[in-house]
Amino acid sequence: MANTAQAEKRARQAQAQRAHNMSLRSTLRTAVKKVRKAVVAGDKSAAQEVFRASTAVIDSIADKKIIHKNTAARTKSRLSAAIKGMAA
């Protein structure tokens, strides 16, 4: 438990920042799920369109250091490979 005014304020700020980060992480997971759902549906053009939008979300969240840049790159690579593996 915080004993000083400064520590109490930092605890409040940390709580707010954590909530914001969790929201961004949720947005990231939703974007990835949309691409995977499009791949399962079998529509390659729709999957590519959703992938383009999701790539922007993934990069944005990596730029904010919510996830590591290598994690973002790996995620995009796997999604891209899934789309390329689809039947044309």
C-alpha angles and dihedrals in degrees: 000000000000114000101186134054089244093052091047091052092048089050090053092047092048091051092051093046091049091053090050092048092049089052092052092046089052090052089052093051091048092052092051092047091053091056093046090049091051090050091051090048088060100229104131098188092050090047091052091050093050089045091056091053092044092050090060091051093047093049092047092053092046090051088056089052093239086129128016117265091239090054089052091049092048092049093050091046093053093047091048091050090051091053093046089050092058120104112260 
